[in-house]
Amino acid sequence: MAKEEAQINIIAHGSRFEGKVTSPGSLRVDGQLNGDVSLTGDLVIGANGEITGNVEAQTVTVGGKVTGNITAKAKLVLENKAKIKGDIRAAKLVIDEGAVFDGKCDMSGEKRPDQKSELFR
């Protein structure tokens, strides 16, 4: 069987979607989404994008607004106009100046208790 191409789904600017989204691919949201998102790929929320619901993906990049909890298995990027109201969990976190985050942060990731932080090496 040939390797399947990566799926990229888009909710365009001006579009509104309500319901749970699950996909083995990636998603870009430039419109409004009211519901939970669960992806095995990546999630990009554009500057005009809004999600009200919990989010789980490999890498999550937020340029717009999220009201709900975010779980990024690999990395979470909050761009300068991002507004997050909810808890975040990510192995790696990048926050640009100007981003607003209101919630708790867990970066425990997959580290073993005996591993030392890069900061102390």
ZIRA-V358933 format. One record per residue. RES is the residue in three letters. PSI is psi as a letter, one per 30 degrees, with the letter a starting at -180 (none if undefined). OMEGA is omega in whole degrees, -180 to 180 (999 if undefined). NEAR is the number of other C-alpha atoms within 10 Angstrom. Layout:
# ZIRA-V358933
res->RES psi->PSI omega->OMEGA near->NEAR
res->RES psi->PSI omega->OMEGA near->NEAR
This chain:
# ZIRA-V358933
res->MET psi->k omega->-180 near->3
res->ALA psi->k omega->179 near->4
res->LYS psi->k omega->-180 near->5
res->GLU psi->k omega->176 near->6
res->GLU psi->k omega->180 near->7
res->ALA psi->k omega->178 near->10
res->GLN psi->k omega->173 near->11
res->ILE psi->j omega->180 near->14
res->ASN psi->k omega->-177 near->13
res->ILE psi->k omega->168 near->13
res->ILE psi->j omega->-170 near->17
res->ALA psi->l omega->177 near->16
res->HIS psi->k omega->-178 near->15
res->GLY psi->f omega->179 near->10
res->SER psi->k omega->175 near->13
res->ARG psi->k omega->-179 near->14
res->PHE psi->k omega->178 near->15
res->GLU psi->k omega->180 near->12
res->GLY psi->l omega->-179 near->11
res->LYS psi->k omega->179 near->13
res->VAL psi->k omega->173 near->15
res->THR psi->k omega->-179 near->15
res->SER psi->k omega->173 near->16
res->PRO psi->f omega->-180 near->14
res->GLY psi->b omega->-178 near->17
res->SER psi->l omega->-177 near->22
res->LEU psi->k omega->171 near->25
res->ARG psi->k omega->-179 near->18
res->VAL psi->j omega->174 near->26
res->ASP psi->f omega->178 near->23
res->GLY psi->b omega->-179 near->21
res->GLN psi->k omega->179 near->21
res->LEU psi->k omega->178 near->22
res->ASN psi->j omega->-178 near->17
res->GLY psi->l omega->-180 near->16
res->ASP psi->l omega->180 near->18
res->VAL psi->k omega->177 near->21
res->SER psi->j omega->-176 near->21
res->LEU psi->k omega->170 near->18
res->THR psi->f omega->177 near->16
res->GLY psi->b omega->-176 near->19
res->ASP psi->l omega->177 near->23
res->LEU psi->k omega->175 near->26
res->VAL psi->k omega->176 near->20
res->ILE psi->j omega->-178 near->25
res->GLY psi->l omega->-177 near->21
res->ALA psi->e omega->179 near->19
res->ASN psi->f omega->-177 near->17
res->GLY psi->k omega->178 near->24
res->GLU psi->k omega->174 near->24
res->ILE psi->k omega->171 near->25
res->THR psi->j omega->-176 near->18
res->GLY psi->l omega->179 near->18
res->ASN psi->k omega->-173 near->20
res->VAL psi->k omega->174 near->22
res->GLU psi->k omega->180 near->21
res->ALA psi->l omega->178 near->27
res->GLN psi->d omega->177 near->18
res->THR psi->k omega->179 near->23
res->VAL psi->k omega->176 near->27
res->THR psi->k omega->-177 near->20
res->VAL psi->j omega->174 near->27
res->GLY psi->f omega->-177 near->24
res->GLY psi->b omega->-172 near->24
res->LYS psi->k omega->174 near->22
res->VAL psi->k omega->172 near->23
res->THR psi->j omega->-175 near->18
res->GLY psi->l omega->-179 near->18
res->ASN psi->k omega->-180 near->20
res->ILE psi->k omega->172 near->23
res->THR psi->j omega->177 near->21
res->ALA psi->j omega->-175 near->24
res->LYS psi->e omega->-180 near->20
res->ALA psi->d omega->-174 near->16
res->LYS psi->k omega->175 near->19
res->LEU psi->k omega->179 near->24
res->VAL psi->k omega->175 near->20
res->LEU psi->j omega->-179 near->24
res->GLU psi->l omega->-169 near->21
res->ASN psi->f omega->179 near->16
res->LYS psi->g omega->-178 near->18
res->ALA psi->k omega->175 near->26
res->LYS psi->j omega->-178 near->21
res->ILE psi->k omega->172 near->23
res->LYS psi->j omega->-177 near->17
res->GLY psi->l omega->-179 near->17
res->ASP psi->k omega->178 near->17
res->ILE psi->k omega->177 near->22
res->ARG psi->k omega->-178 near->21
res->ALA psi->k omega->176 near->23
res->ALA psi->e omega->178 near->17
res->LYS psi->k omega->-176 near->16
res->LEU psi->k omega->176 near->17
res->VAL psi->k omega->179 near->12
res->ILE psi->j omega->177 near->15
res->ASP psi->l omega->177 near->12
res->GLU psi->k omega->-180 near->11
res->GLY psi->f omega->179 near->12
res->ALA psi->k omega->179 near->17
res->VAL psi->k omega->-178 near->17
res->PHE psi->k omega->180 near->17
res->ASP psi->j omega->-179 near->12
res->GLY psi->a omega->179 near->12
res->LYS psi->l omega->-179 near->11
res->CYS psi->k omega->176 near->15
res->ASP psi->j omega->179 near->13
res->MET psi->g omega->-178 near->14
res->SER psi->e omega->176 near->12
res->GLY psi->b omega->-177 near->13
res->GLU psi->g omega->-177 near->9
res->LYS psi->k omega->172 near->11
res->ARG psi->l omega->-179 near->8
res->PRO psi->f omega->-177 near->7
res->ASP psi->f omega->179 near->6
res->GLN psi->k omega->177 near->7
res->LYS psi->l omega->178 near->10
res->SER psi->l omega->175 near->8
res->GLU psi->e omega->-178 near->6
res->LEU psi->e omega->-174 near->5
res->PHE psi->g omega->180 near->5
res->ARG psi->none omega->999 near->5
